[in-house]
Amino acid sequence: AQSDKPLAAHIVRLVFHDCAGPHNPGTAVETVNNDKRICDGCIDIDLPDHRGIYAMAVEPLESIYEKYKTRISRSDFWISAGNVALEYTASLSSKSGTLPSMPYFFGRRDCQLSPDAVTDDNTDFVMGHLGWDAAFAFFREHWKFTLKQITALFGAHTLGRMHASNSGFDGQWTAHPAHFDNEYFVQLFNVHNQWDQSLNDTANGLAQWTNAGRESGQPELTMLNSDYGLLARIDEPKLDPHLDVETGIVSCRAKGFELYETEQCLHEISFNRVEDFVLDNQLFYDEFVDAWTMLVNNHQIDLTRVIANPFVDPRTQTPTATPTNAPTAS
C-alpha cells in the first residue's frame, strides 16, 4: 500500500538512530556511556536529532510489537522490521542488482527505559549541516567502518524525505523515495543537477542544496552538507574552511559541478567511492548490507543468527531473494 512506503523509510531511520545512540545501562544521566554505541531499543525522544521518530516509527510499530513482546526484545524487533523495510523497498526498484539476503540476529537486550532513553550533553550525532570530516570521524570512532562502508551507509538517504518539522530541512533526495537502490548516488553525482545552496526558510534557518541546474520537468531534489561533502572537501582548509559551521553556508563548489564561476573545492576522498556506486548498484547493495550488519551487531554478544525465508510481497507473491547460507549461531 502507498502508506507502507514512507513508513519503511521511517523504520530504517529508527534503526540507525537507535544503534547510533549511546549505551545507558541505568536510568540516569550519570550512567550514560557515550563511548559505546549499541542497538538497545532505546531513543531519547527529547533529543532534537530524534525529532519525529516516535510518532512516525515507534508508535506505528508498537501495536505490532505488543503481540510479540514476550518473545522478542524491542531492539531485535526494530532491526527485523528494518531488514524487512530494506527488502521491501529494494523489491520496488527496477534497477539491476539484487539485495543480498539480510542477516537476522536475535538476542539483543533492551535498555531499562525502552523505548525511551536518557542521554547527556556529550552525546554526539551526525549533523546534516556539517561535512564529511565530522561524519567520517563519528563512524570510524564507533564502528571502525571502512571508507567504502561509510559512503554506502549514506545511500540510505535514497529512502524517504526530510521534514521541516523534524530536522528543519525540507525536501527529498531522489524522485522515487520508496525505492531502495543507488539512485541517491546517481543524483548526487549528476553534473547536470548543478547542486547549489540556499538558506531554507524553516525553523533551523540552515543552508541546504537543490538541483538548481535540473532540466525542465525534472523534480526539485535536496541534499545536505553531509551529502555534498561526499563530493567536495568543504571542511578544508583546516584553518579557514569553506564551511561556516554556524550557518551551514559553503563558499566553494565541487570541481566539475559548478553552476557559476566560483571557488572550487577539491574532491573528497569519498568522491571515487560515490562514482563506484553510481556505476554499480549491486556493489552498493553488497557494501550497504555489510555495513548495516556491522551497525546492528556492534557491541553485541551471544547473538543467534536465523536464516529467514525469502522476502515475498504478499501482493505479488514473487520472491525477491534466496538465502544461500545454512543457519549459524554467532
C-alpha positions, 0 to 999 in steps of 0.5 A: 500500500502507498502508506507502507512506503514512507513508513519503511523509510521511517523504520530504517531511520529508527534503526540507525538512530537507535544503534547510533545512540549511546549505551545507558545501562541505568536510568540516569544521566550519570550512567550514560556511556557515550563511548559505546554505541549499541542497538538497545531499543532505546531513543531519547525522544527529547533529543532534537536529532530524534525529532519525529521518530516516535510518532512516525516509527515507534508508535506505528510499530508498537501495536505490532510489537505488543503481540510479540513482546514476550518473545522478542526484545524491542531492539531485535524487533526494530532491526527485523522490521528494518531488514524487512523495510530494506527488502521491501523497498529494494523489491520496488526498484527496477534497477539491476542488482539484487539485495543480498539476503539480510542477516537476522540476529536475535538476542539483543537486550533492551535498555531499562527505559525502552523505548525511551532513553536518557542521554547527556550533553556529550552525546554526539550525532551526525549533523546534516549541516556539517561535512564529511570530516565530522561524519567520517570521524563519528563512524570510524570512532564507533564502528571502525567502518571502512571508507567504502562502508561509510559512503554506502551507509549514506545511500540510505538517504535514497529512502524517504524525505526530510521534514521541516518539522523534524530536522528543519530541512525540507525536501527529498533526495531522489524522485522515487523515495520508496525505492531502495537502490543507488539512485541517491548516488546517481543524483548526487553525482549528476553534473547536470543537477548543478547542486547549489545552496540556499538558506531554507526558510524553516525553523533551523534557518540552515543552508541546504542544496537543490538541483538548481541546474535540473532540466525542465520537468525534472523534480526539485531534489535536496541534499545536505552538507553531509551529502555534498561533502561526499563530493567536495572537501568543504571542511578544508582548509583546516584553518579557514574552511569553506564551511561556516559551521554556524550557518551551514553556508559553503563558499566553494563548489565541487570541481566539475559541478559548478553552476557559476564561476566560483571557488572550487573545492577539491574532491573528497576522498569519498568522491571515487567511492560515490562514482563506484556506486553510481556505476554499480548498484549491486556493489552498493547493495553488497557494501550497504548490507555489510555495513548495516550488519556491522551497525546492528551487531556492534557491541553485541554478544551471544547473538543467534543468527536465523536464516529467514525465508525469502522476502515475498510481497504478499501482493505479488507473491514473487520472491525477491531473494534466496538465502544461500547460507545454512543457519549459524549461531554467532 
